[in-house]
Amino acid sequence: MSKKSLLSMKIWGARGSIPTPGPTTLKFGGNTSCVEIRSGKHLIIIDAGSGIRELGRLLIKKSRLKIHLFLSHTHWDHIQGFPFFEPGYIPGNQIFIYGPAKTNTSLEEILVGQMSGPNFPVRLSQMGAQIQFVDLEEGQTIILKDRKGRREVKIINTALNHPNGAFGYRVEHIKSGQSVVYASDTEHYLNRIDENLVRLAQGTELLYYDGQYTTDEYLGRKGNIPKIGWGHSTWEKGLELAVVCQAKRLVLCHHDPAHNDQFVERVETEAKKKAAGLKKLPAGFRIVFSKERSVFEI
């Protein structure tokens, strides 16, 4: 994070559904969802897909960490990396884990179950860090304060359109109002814009949005299997949302495991051409497809 930026976001996992390591995914990456957001001294992580493992290996170089981990939801590709998150095993570290409240089971119970035998050899209770779970209600705001107790960052959530439910998050620097919005794993509505997302992403500097499918794939014109109701969106709908929200940047994420680097590059080129022809976008607007290890400074 540069000294001038108020927020920075680094991508540690941009893939959706299942990790896809190999020579055909080297450019955009094969790890599942995980981003690191920094603001001042605050360390915020959103989602704990397989990408969180490499982030953890970097973080263990520092001691007595205070980490705020927000889960969009608890589908496997968004929590599978947590058992391999090394800072969780180090005494003295603090990890606050936030996620959507469930009616039948708590966030803690879900992560405990993931690490219970025979699924995993180490139980969550055996991790050395101090771990605290926070079950979030829709619309709840979390405030992070600086060392002097001043309000510095707020994290706002909204419900997304996804099977079993999911949250999108707006991470906002309070004094400047600058923000990053994370909206992975959401499906657009066929006949209307998602008003929840419009409110969450209004005027944001960066919209990180689910672009798993092309429109042809989503409708079943390519691949013969429609993806309607599967809980994911398209880059075209992401661009429409960016226009309505007047987002400064659009970063498409949750790449389909069947899409290799060549496919994503081709679609990214198409998306940039489409965006270049739109007059209603903010000046300097940029659209890219997310790559592992890429950094965005706000």
KALINUR-V15674 format. One record per pair of residues at least 24 apart in sequence whose ideal C-beta (glycine too) atoms are under 8 Angstrom apart, sorted by sequence separation. I is the first residue (numbers start at 1). J is the second residue. If there is no record, write none. Layout:
I;J, I;J
//
This chain:
11;35, 12;36, 43;67, 44;68, 45;69, 46;70, 47;71, 162;186, 179;203, 180;204, 183;207, 184;208, 186;210, 209;233, 211;235, 10;35, 43;68, 44;69, 45;70, 46;71, 47;72, 65;90, 74;99, 108;133, 160;185, 161;186, 162;187, 179;204, 180;205, 181;206, 183;208, 184;209, 185;210, 250;275, 264;289, 9;35, 10;36, 42;68, 44;70, 46;72, 60;86, 67;93, 69;95, 71;97, 73;99, 107;133, 160;186, 161;187, 179;205, 180;206, 181;207, 182;208, 183;209, 184;210, 9;36, 50;77, 59;86, 60;87, 63;90, 66;93, 67;94, 69;96, 71;98, 72;99, 73;100, 106;133, 107;134, 161;188, 178;205, 179;206, 181;208, 183;210, 211;238, 9;37, 10;38, 49;77, 53;81, 56;84, 59;87, 64;92, 65;93, 66;94, 67;95, 68;96, 69;97, 70;98, 71;99, 107;135, 161;189, 168;196, 180;208, 210;238, 8;37, 9;38, 49;78, 52;81, 56;85, 57;86, 63;92, 64;93, 65;94, 67;96, 69;98, 70;99, 71;100, 82;111, 106;135, 138;167, 168;197, 209;238, 7;37, 8;38, 19;49, 48;78, 49;79, 50;80, 51;81, 52;82, 55;85, 56;86, 60;90, 63;93, 65;95, 66;96, 68;98, 170;200, 7;38, 8;39, 19;50, 47;78, 48;79, 49;80, 50;81, 53;84, 56;87, 79;110, 83;114, 136;167, 170;201, 207;238, 7;39, 47;79, 48;80, 49;81, 52;84, 53;85, 56;88, 79;111, 82;114, 83;115, 168;200, 209;241, 235;267, 239;271, 6;39, 48;81, 52;85, 53;86, 74;107, 102;135, 161;194, 209;242, 6;40, 13;47, 15;49, 48;82, 50;84, 80;114, 95;129, 97;131, 101;135, 160;194, 170;204, 207;241, 248;282, 255;289, 79;114, 93;128, 94;129, 95;130, 97;132, 98;133, 99;134, 100;135, 101;136, 207;242, 236;271, 239;274, 243;278, 246;281, 247;282, 250;285, 252;287, 255;290, 13;49, 71;107, 74;110, 93;129, 94;130, 95;131, 96;132, 97;133, 98;134, 99;135, 100;136, 101;137, 160;196, 235;271, 239;275, 246;282, 248;284, 249;285, 250;286, 251;287, 252;288, 253;289, 1;38, 13;50, 14;51, 48;85, 74;111, 83;120, 91;128, 92;129, 93;130, 95;132, 97;134, 99;136, 159;196, 160;197, 243;280, 248;285, 249;286, 250;287, 251;288, 252;289, 253;290, 13;51, 89;127, 90;128, 91;129, 94;132, 96;134, 98;136, 100;138, 158;196, 190;228, 207;245, 236;274, 243;281, 247;285, 248;286, 249;287, 250;288, 251;289, 252;290, 12;51, 13;52, 33;72, 83;122, 88;127, 89;128, 90;129, 158;197, 217;256, 239;278, 242;281, 249;288, 251;290, 11;51, 12;52, 88;128, 89;129, 201;241, 207;247, 88;129, 158;199, 204;245, 206;247, 209;250, 211;252, 12;54, 87;129, 158;200, 187;229, 203;245, 205;247, 206;248, 207;249, 209;251, 210;252, 211;253, 212;254, 12;55, 88;131, 187;230, 198;241, 202;245, 203;246, 204;247, 205;248, 206;249, 207;250, 208;251, 209;252, 210;253, 211;254, 212;255, 213;256, 242;285, 33;77, 98;142, 156;200, 187;231, 197;241, 201;245, 202;246, 203;247, 204;248, 205;249, 207;251, 209;253, 210;254, 211;255, 212;256, 32;77, 33;78, 186;231, 187;232, 188;233, 206;251, 208;253, 242;287, 251;296, 32;78, 185;231, 186;232, 187;233, 188;234, 198;244, 201;247, 34;81, 185;232, 186;233, 193;240, 194;241, 198;245, 249;296, 32;80, 193;241, 197;245, 239;287, 32;81, 188;237, 31;81, 193;244, 235;287, 188;241, 214;267, 235;289, 98;155, 100;157, 19;77, 18;77, 100;159, 17;77, 16;77, 15;77, 102;165, 100;165, 166;231, 100;166, 163;229, 181;247, 100;167, 163;230, 13;81, 99;167, 163;231, 162;231, 184;253, 185;254, 161;231, 184;254, 68;142, 68;144, 211;289, 208;290, 70;155, 68;155, 72;160, 73;162, 75;164, 206;296, 73;164, 75;166, 73;165, 206;298, 73;166, 205;298, 72;166, 73;167, 72;167, 72;168, 70;167, 72;169, 70;169, 44;144, 42;144, 39;144, 41;146, 40;146, 41;147, 78;185, 44;153, 42;152, 72;182, 75;185, 42;153, 44;155, 40;152, 72;184, 73;185, 39;152, 40;153, 72;185, 39;153, 180;296, 180;298, 179;298, 178;298, 46;169, 46;171, 173;298, 44;171, 39;171, 37;171, 39;173, 46;182, 47;184, 37;180, 35;182, 33;184, 33;185, 7;171, 7;173, 6;173, 16;184, 16;185, 6;176, 7;178, 9;180, 6;178, 7;179, 7;180, 35;208, 16;210, 17;212, 16;212, 9;206, 7;205, 9;208, 16;232, 33;253, 33;254, 28;255, 28;261, 27;261, 25;260, 26;261, 24;260, 25;261, 28;264, 16;253, 17;254, 20;257, 24;261, 27;264, 16;254, 24;262, 27;265, 14;253, 15;254, 16;255, 17;256, 18;257, 14;254, 15;255, 16;256, 17;257, 14;255, 16;257, 51;292, 11;253, 15;257, 28;289, 31;292, 28;290, 29;291, 30;292, 28;291, 29;292, 27;291, 28;292, 29;293, 14;289, 14;290, 14;291, 14;292, 11;290, 13;292, 11;291, 12;292, 11;292, 12;293, 11;293, 10;293, 11;294, 10;294, 11;295, 10;295, 9;295, 10;296, 8;295, 9;296, 8;296, 8;297, 9;298, 7;297, 8;298, 7;298, 5;297, 6;298, 4;297, 5;298, 2;297, 1;297
//
